[in-house]
Amino acid sequence: MTTNERNKANESTSVNEALVIRKLSLVSILGNAVLSAFKMFAGVYGHSGAMISDAIHSFSDVLTTIIAAIGVKLSKKAADQSHPYGHDRIECVASLFLGLLLMLTGLGVGKVGLEHILSGNYDSLEVPGIIALIAAIISILGKEAMFWYTRYYAKLINSAAFMADAWHHRSSIGSLVGIAGAMLGYPVLDSVASVIICFFILKVSYDILKDAISKMLDTSCGESYETELRHFIENQKDVVCV
């Protein structure tokens, strides 16, 4: 392949990645904005703390997607005099911000749920309306579709930030369980669902922060992986030794 052909191939890949990033960002931001508004309305009108918590979670998705998109776009910049090794670490920085934002969101959601649970005044808790249950079902279907869509393209462009954003879409099941349980005669389950959503958010936050910190610190892949890699290389034809 000539130099010109290589340059054209690189430009094509760059254009494709830029297009994928724009598509992912737009779908995630618009989808979560619509879901967040609908769930907030359903939570307030349907008297469901779990649905309000889920609405806050969806709104945080809008913010985290924006952070992920900015991080991925900046990380694709070519190396320059100030950054001779490229800008890949910017995506790690974006993931750190994303993880911290999720942690704060999760703690806020869990705090409200725990306060209701520990109050002991379960009889005074309002039972969610049917609109909250409908919103939970729509949320799960919408989030699942967004998960698979984001996951597919995150793998395509090998983006850790967007892969983390994909897994963030999977946390609406808790609101459905809580709202359904509250409607069946156990009002406290709506608050329990808020705490469950909190743990979903915190788990994703932990995974994102751990992965970002490991990459920024250049953590090794581990002794077993290096041994396996050594054996694989040594078994190749014409390899004398490693």
N, C-alpha and C positions, 0 to 999 in steps of 0.2 A: 504494500500500500504506500502510495506517495505521500509526501508531507501535506499537499493540498487536500488529498482525499481524507487523511487523518483529521485535518482541521475541520473539514466539512462534517465529518462524522461526529466530532466533538461538539460542533455548533448545533447539529441536529439533536444530539442527546440533551444539551443544555436547554434548547427550546422546548423539547418534550418535557423535561423536568419542570421548567418554569410553568408550562401549561398545566401539568398535573398538580403543582402546588396551588395555582390559582383556582383550579376546579375543586380541589379538596377543601380549601379555605372557604370558598363561596358556599358550597353545599353544607359544610358544618356550621358556618356562621348563620346562614339563613334558616337552616333546619332547627338549630337550637334556639334561635331567637323566636321563631314561631311557636315551638314547643314550650319555651319558657313563659311566654305571654299567655298561652292557653292554659298551662298548668297553674300559673299564678291565679288566673281568673277562677279556674275550677277549685283550687284550694281555698280561696277566700269565700267564694259563693257556696262551696260544698262543705265548709267548715272542717277542712282537713289539714292538720299540721304537717302530716307526711307529704301531702301534695305540694304544700308551700315550700317545704324543704327541698323537694325534688325540682321545683321551679327554680329555686336559688341555684341548685346544682347545675341545671341546664344553662342558666345564665352564666355561670362560671365557665361552662364549656365554650361559650362565645369568646370570653376573654382569653382562655387558654389556647384556643385555636388561633387567635390573632398572634399571640406570643410565639406559638409553634411555627406559624407561617413566616413571621419576621426572622426567626432564628434559622429556619431552613434556607430561606432566600439569601440571607447574609453569608451562611456557611458555604454556599456554592460559588462565592466570589473567588476568582483566581488568585494565586499567590502574588504578592507584590513585595516591594523593597522592605516595608515595615513588617510584613507577615510572610517570610520566605517559605513557610510550611503550609500556607493556605489559611483558610478561615473556618475549618471544620469545628473547632472548639466553641464557636459562637452558638452552635446548635446545643451543645452541652449547657451553656449558660442559659439559653432559653428554656431548656428542660428544668434547670434549677429554679428559675422563676415560676414556671408552671407548677412544679411540685410543691413549692412553698405556698403558692396561691391556693392549691387544692387542699393543703393541710389546714390552712386558716378557715377555708369554707367548711371543711368537714367538722372541725372543732366547733364552729358556730352552730351548725345544724345539730350536732350531738348535744350541745349544751341545752338548747331549748327542749329537746326531747327528754333528756334526763330530768330537767326541772319539773316537767309534767308527771313523769313516772314517780319521782321521789316525793311529790306533794301528797300523794295518797288520796286525793280528791277525785277518784275515778268516776264517781256518779255525776260529777259536775261537768265532765268532759263532753263536748258535743260529738254526736255521731255523724260521720261524713255522709254527704248526700250522694246520690247516684252519679251525678256529674263528675265527682272526684274519682269514682271507680272507672267510669268511661275514659277519663283523662289518663288514668294509670295504664289501661290497656293500650290506648293509642300511643302513649309514650314508649311502652315496651316495644311495640311493633316498629315505631319510627326509629328508636335508638338502635334496635337490632340491625335494621337496614343500613343505618349510618355506620355501624361498627364494621360490617362486612365490606362496605364500599371504601371506607378509610383504610382498613387493613390491607385490602388488595393493592391500593395505590401506594401505601407506605412501604410494602414489600417491593413494589416495582421500582421505586426510587431509593430504596434502602435508607429510609428515614426513621431514626429512633424517636424523634419528636412526634411525628405523625402516628407512629405505631403506638406510642403512649397515649396519644389523643384518641386512637381507635378504642383501646381498652377502657378509656374513661366513659365511653358511651354505654357500657354495660353495668348499670347500677339502679335501674328503675323497678326491678322486680320486688324490692323491699316495700315500696309504696303500695303496690297492688295487694300484697299479703296483709299489710297493716290496715289498709282501708277496708278490704273484704272482711277481715276479722272484727273490726270495729262495727261494721254494719250487721254482723251476726250476733252482736251483743257484748262485745269486749272492747269498749271505747279506748282503753289504755293501749291497745295494739297499734293504734294510729301513731302514738308517741314512740312506741317501741320501733315502729318502722323508720321513724326519723333517726333513731340511734343506729339502726341497721344501715341506713343510707350513709350515715357518718362513717361507719367502719369501711364501707365500700370505697368511699372517697379517700380515707386515710391509707388504705391498702395500696391504692393506685399511686397516691402521693409518695409513699415509701419506696415503691418500685422505681418510680421515675427518678427520685432523688438518689437512690442507691446506684442506678445505672449511670446517671450523669456524673456523679462523683467518681465512680470507678474509671470512667473514660477520661475524665480530666486529670486523674492521678496516674494514668497509664498503668493500671493494675494488670498484672500478668494473667494469662488464661489458665494458669494452674499447672502443676507438675505432670498430672496424668495426661492433659491435653498435649503438652510439649513432648512427652514420651511417645504418645501416639503419632504425633506429627513427625518426629525423628524417625520412627520405624517406617512410616509411609514413604518418606524421602529416601531412606536407605534401600528400600525394596524396588526403587525405580531403576530402570535399565541405565547402565553407564555411570551410575552414582558410585563413587569409590568410598567416600565416607562423609559424614556431616561434622 
